[in-house]
Amino acid sequence: MATKALFNTVVNWFIRQRIDQIQNFMDHPVETQKGVLFSQLYHAENTDYGKIHGFSSISCYEDFRRNIPIVTYEDFEPFIERARQGQRDVFWPGIVKNFAKSSGTTNAKSKFIPITDESLELCHMKAGKDLISIYANNHPDNHLFTNKNLRLGGSADFYENFNTKFGDLSAILIDNLPFWVEITTTPSKKVSLMSEWESKLKAIVSEVKNEDVGSLTGVPSWMLVLLQRTLAETGHKNISDLWPNLEVFFHGGISFKPYRDQYRQIIGKDINYYEIYNASEGFFAIQDQYGSDEMLLMLDYGIFYEFIPMETFDEKNLQAIPLEEVELGKNYAMVITTNSGLWRYLIGDTVRFTSLEPFRIKVSGRTKHYINAFGEELMIDNVETALTKACEATDASILDFTGAPVFMQNGESGAHEWVLEFQRKPENIEHFGEIFDNHLKSVNSDYEAKRYNDMTLKKPIIHVAKPQLFYNWMSQRGKLGGQNKVPRLSNDREYIEPLLQMNEA
């Protein structure tokens, strides 16, 4: 025990030294970002992509914006395919050895995101250290390294292809973690890298139930499944009975709003919660203030940021602005240039700035995951806020949800249709719907205008999902575990129709 305590003290002292560097980019954001951009351009000027777009001639941001187009995955895919086949110097110097396989939530097609040595070390790994540094700075009496961190990652199906590998990002990271991280982490590397979700879940529970877990890291929805299975296996009433030293949950991937109440109940005591914003394409932001729901945009990870105002978003004419031109409260599509060789890449997420000194954000949705069938511009954060308010008012708790438009027919107004899976149902679903509707009006003026006298939109249509509906649907689609997410909103009925059919079966 004394050795663990000493290790905890030494590591905490070491990682807090990073706080000064974080403060530096908070104080000098524009200069930091300029340094990142021109370092990337210089580094890649002799690649094929660099030669095509004249990297060596770029001397200012305007040159950069003029020379290099904003691209989607589909635009950039031919270059990625060349790199996957082992070609050198395609969009980043040398051979890119690893690719993170991601289907995203927009379609079933697999995406292969390059993971260079630089992005692995200077972005993803660095972010993991920073997360602990920030937590240790905010909670100097922490015991993170006295107890185990329970990590819940994704699939480890690595496939060799022309001397390159592709697999789940979390598996790539786990496969490259330093030894000291493995000492303080559970489950074992072998179990963490299992691919089949149900078998993996059983193996994880078998290992972690006998550990002294002090922290959790993972996606809230899948971690909740793991915790429920662990309680069922051990017979404990709540998680704090099993792991009395549990102090923090580092979570990301989806909004924590719908899950907060469920975690409070299943854990059985108050712990700390810290949100992260990461993806296969990069690690972008970390909650740096205790108790906040904002995240600090991390500006020195080899990622240069640009933003497209959603009010002018046009897929045929994408126009971005640099960090120094963003405004508070607006929704922006995020464009990234990274040390993994992605150049002006439209990631598909939308964010809203909550602070400009320093730059802090909230994730507000997806460029393709919203409902705007009637001009209502309904974003995910609008819905999650309204659902949270409706749950609070009716003593309800939601596990999962999705929504889609009901299009106008035969002269009738349209509507939004929702499938909601409750952990704890409200006594009166119509009353719940009224509160939900009213809060949507209060947070979205466009929605409120379309709801006026039911002229464009009628009141929401709500279906209560039967237990395990979303889990079974995700299983049917081969998307259990890892970073797979339930699509929350859609501008068509692609997702809601099969869910309604399964719910009625």
Steps between C-alpha positions, in 0.01 A plus 500: 500500500786737583652436155169581330465821699855608410436422133179701516683801650785493245272461199268775616794738548632418152175543309412830668801657324293491181257756648742787425510401132119482485482845654738627233275405208199630691679837523630493139244306294545670161878480513482134605268412213715688247802301617307174463386584146836598357678213672258260328540668161879493521500139613282382209607731216677219311210255519281441196216698656741777595631530146151497346388787723822697513576473870848650452351822360257558788615790716177611672157374595340650189741297282408189698128562457540574129733211412341212692134396463277396788438126458271227627610141549368410156712775343815388682444125472716446185805632686419289807468189284844562351647536848321182617674315218834598648593789272739753652464876529138517385367766742750460785873419487589131494267202533184524710488170689167521683146590396206532737196326356185697564152461356385822665125551536415641157512176304622141517805559284832457679735793522874453549652796685881524487683478833859616455771460761478875564122499555527194722766651725437877479121495489328188633762392757573858601130559560481203734782646710335844491170362620672362808707818540189719500320269741799484733528880495131540588507221761843497668383239753414246226603134517486413130818296503429328827202322340426359154350682203227296331516566126234388256628505145383366168581216265853381431449342159830597344544416134838495330486659158811599300697524828244739644242424771146612560279454802304685766673816628478392864663170407784681323551718807489207745744310280748791525462605865816521715555231761426728795147557373440126481605462864224738612226386261235228488391282323816342363624584152398155378140545611485865392593400146234229464273566202165326564298725732301250710801275564710804576242632746503172695879495509519862616254441785696192605820705531381834636270370774804409709693825440511819704371741236551873559407644159300415189570594138259438214179583313212555749249267330734199476658561842151495650440158344828376650418634847153342490650164401760530777234561764295207370807276518614607847164553669601842635232765541708775342845558354638687801445188710721308259752779438495735801801696368338593167547877459460602134349406164677635189237480229457596136351400166142601578330754722492415871176691565260205456717276719594718797209395720551131416867516599415669827265212579714210387819628667320584824709804589619825346822475298674736259411506130732634230403520135736453205451562129697254293455313174699289257602823327650653812463598863345846513388616842503422872282626783749704700270645769346288772121489478488672161334374182747687277818360352830674435605486134849347504710710263844336506423144390605549139146591394417828323134597534261680268126545528206532261198696634203264472279792398697519173589130469483391135654167401564631147679814621667444837650818648689483831638756743799471738473468877545872566183586304251275680217647708327387816181301477510413128504146364805418288601199294857413591779471241835352603853481363695240696833328555336184369496656153139617482491834318201730550288198584131547581459272799119518511461631856354835596614699803395816680745730677417580861817701567755683285759568773596216510324316220250259650234306312202271522424240236163597355439226242591368158485668160286209378325415829236761557137550403438783257215363290290812562763768568507428875878432515469268799843404635592220739580732789150657470342156533721379784433816700123466451500128584701567816247764610207268426662219699566728796139621499348151479752296702590303188831368371594430136738233374494568125305690237476594135286744306395563140254712303148401397461669165192697395236300314155582365520858620571401861776654711820307560637385834800352677478136599702365794589157634600529868630213710453576870681355796225656710180594317298813576154439643340690214677489163275774357602736779864408437449583131349839581796598719745373238322699228490818708870482584587446133310821429693680772844401369431519126313799355477339154326196649270730698404687183421178314288376792285818505135390487616161364523666159827332391573256782254316719594393852766227530398137447663289772536121506617329817756235403486154647799396715830441318358631169803713413747238625337233284486734201869586534579128537305425183711761318828360639570819695527392864768652720795724427431840351175397328220746567123500467408761235309761699351708219443450130355716226339190349342182636789260436554415867159545656307268266686177593486600868122547481463164326709326769305678773167380361615141437 
